[in-house]
């Protein structure tokens, strides 16, 4: 309530009408209404929900005029929601994307980011990312389309992880050959553990295991297939399909694998110490920063180790590093609903990649940085540091681990599942993928 000094009540009443019309003329200042922050909506499967919460807080602290509404779901649930959002025209402003097939599936709903990237990091902006990373960001683009529809936040290397505690208990060592892997799997099963958890109902992880095999049996054919060439029926590609089927028939994978999900089911079982081996990657380091009490051995990764898929051909070598972009961000056309939302979404995108958002993600080891100058700023145990440093050394030499065409990837996934169910031979499965690839080239 305003206090009036030396002014009689009657005078105040007489002036009230004037003040009601023009308050400033009476010397009374009006308090401007608080400006509401601009809301930016964001969906993804990565980073983890707990990590994203911290990332959002860090970005909002830097930009009080922006409010971020983030929705993070497990891998399968997220991509189901994304399909529904595209079909209904209700995609958020920013969406998490992996390169190649996934980005291409949503390309028509995305805005080109070349101009935005130049505004963020200058005309030479591509130099902030490794050559393989920036090349993969456009994987699958139609011929002549030089636009970037996603910009990478984090990178990854894929491999096989194993439970060191279980292996030590059973006097096992990481296998160096396929027969050794089969033997280890049988020993793990006999001891009551899940030998090699494969969430074969999650197509991407089927693709990745197949690619780890084909990178040994026909690396050049695989790399050509990734970019749309019709090399699926070459002998080495068929051989990789044979080995994939062997992992089912020789009971390396768990019973019922075709109905199981990699996330959250498999990851939870692996973290709980019930699984011997699992195909994951550098992002597994994030388990050390999950909220709440962590099981012994995962709090600092001391209970886990990694190896590349063992040699599947007699006298052969293990799979070379495969990797590239883990998660990147696309700016949807829905973000152009207003200039304020568009600008705020661009600001958030930048901070997710090279600002406080990504720094928070790195400090929780969500994965490896894509932006070259970004690094974790937290301390690590020697074992943890050894794992992280090994990944960082492998990343620049990693071969592409994504397929550029979403139709071809879907065909590969479905035929790999048919192989696992013994409904096709390796030759039939690869011939089916080849047919799809040939149609996509027309």
GIBELCOR-V352575 format. One record per backbone hydrogen bond with DSSP energy under -0.5 kcal/mol. NH is the residue of the N-H (numbers start at 1). CO is the residue of the C=O. Records with the same first field share a line. If there is no record, write none. Layout:
NH = CO  CO
This chain:
5 = 3
12 = 8
13 = 9
14 = 10
15 = 11
16 = 12
17 = 13
18 = 14
19 = 15
20 = 16
21 = 17
22 = 18
25 = 22
26 = 23
27 = 24
28 = 23
29 = 27
32 = 30
38 = 65
40 = 67
42 = 69
43 = 94
44 = 71
52 = 48
53 = 49
54 = 50
55 = 51
56 = 52
57 = 53
58 = 54
59 = 55
60 = 56
61 = 57
62 = 58
63 = 59
66 = 63
67 = 38
69 = 40  67
70 = 68
71 = 42
73 = 44
78 = 74
79 = 75
80 = 76
81 = 77
82 = 78
83 = 79
84 = 80
85 = 81
86 = 82
87 = 83
88 = 84
89 = 85  86
90 = 85
91 = 85
94 = 41
95 = 330
96 = 43
97 = 328
101 = 403
102 = 99
103 = 98
104 = 100
105 = 101
106 = 102  103
107 = 104
109 = 106
110 = 107
111 = 331
113 = 148
117 = 113
118 = 114
119 = 115
120 = 116
121 = 117
122 = 118
125 = 122
127 = 124
128 = 125
129 = 126
130 = 370
134 = 130
135 = 131
136 = 132
137 = 133
138 = 135
139 = 136
141 = 138
145 = 142
146 = 144
149 = 147
151 = 329
153 = 327
154 = 327
155 = 368
156 = 324
158 = 322
159 = 280
160 = 307
161 = 278
162 = 305
163 = 276
164 = 162  303
165 = 303
167 = 163
168 = 164
169 = 165
170 = 166
171 = 168
172 = 167
178 = 311
181 = 177
182 = 178
183 = 179
184 = 180
185 = 181
186 = 182
187 = 183
188 = 184
189 = 185
190 = 186
191 = 187
192 = 189
193 = 188
194 = 274
195 = 193
196 = 252
197 = 277
198 = 196
200 = 198  257
201 = 257  260
202 = 199
203 = 201
205 = 202
206 = 202  203
207 = 203
208 = 204
209 = 205
210 = 206
211 = 207
212 = 208
213 = 209
214 = 210
215 = 211
216 = 213
217 = 213
218 = 214
222 = 218
223 = 219
224 = 220
225 = 221
226 = 222
227 = 223  224
228 = 225
229 = 224
231 = 229
234 = 231
237 = 234
238 = 234
239 = 235
240 = 236
241 = 237
242 = 238
243 = 239
244 = 240
245 = 241
246 = 242
247 = 243
248 = 244  245
249 = 245
250 = 246
251 = 248
252 = 247
253 = 247
254 = 196
257 = 254
259 = 256
260 = 257
262 = 199
266 = 261
267 = 262
268 = 264
269 = 265
270 = 266
271 = 267
272 = 268
273 = 270
274 = 269
276 = 194
277 = 195
278 = 161
279 = 197
280 = 159  278
282 = 157
284 = 281
285 = 282
286 = 283
287 = 284
288 = 285
289 = 286
290 = 287
298 = 295
299 = 295
303 = 297
304 = 301
305 = 162
307 = 160
311 = 176
316 = 313
319 = 309
322 = 158
323 = 399
324 = 156
326 = 154
327 = 154
328 = 97
329 = 151
330 = 95
332 = 93  330
333 = 109
335 = 332
336 = 333
337 = 334
338 = 335
342 = 338
343 = 339
344 = 340
345 = 341
346 = 342
347 = 343
348 = 344
349 = 345
350 = 346
351 = 347
352 = 348
353 = 349  350
354 = 350
355 = 351
357 = 351
358 = 351
359 = 355
360 = 356
361 = 357
362 = 358
363 = 359
364 = 360  361
365 = 362
366 = 361
368 = 155
370 = 153
371 = 153
372 = 128  370
374 = 371
385 = 381
386 = 382
387 = 383
388 = 384
389 = 385
390 = 386
391 = 387
392 = 388
393 = 389
394 = 390
395 = 391
396 = 392
397 = 394
398 = 395
399 = 321
401 = 323
404 = 226
406 = 404
409 = 405
410 = 406
411 = 407
412 = 408
413 = 409
414 = 410
415 = 411
416 = 412
417 = 413
418 = 414
419 = 415
420 = 416
421 = 417
422 = 419
423 = 418
424 = 418
429 = 425
430 = 426
431 = 427
432 = 428
433 = 429
434 = 430
435 = 431
436 = 432
437 = 433
438 = 434
439 = 435
440 = 436
441 = 437  438
442 = 438  439
